[in-house]
Amino acid sequence: MNPQKPFMSPMLLLAVGLLLVVLPLLINEFIKVPDFLRGALTGAGLVLEIAGVAMQRQGLKTAVKSPGAGPKV
């Protein structure tokens, strides 16, 4: 049986989430960003970061349960 590969890797989720959190702050120096857009991007970034951390923790738990199926480095 071939286990399904996740849609996005946890490290990619963390990177995109961090970018979404910092991007409104950087853009706000050059152009005025509405509060709604800044809040939406920050919220989406935080959700992606939490999802990435949760996926990493889940991968570590499965690696501990089955010694040969850990994440590849």
Helices and strands as residue ranges (DSSP letters): H 10-27, H 35-65, G 67-69
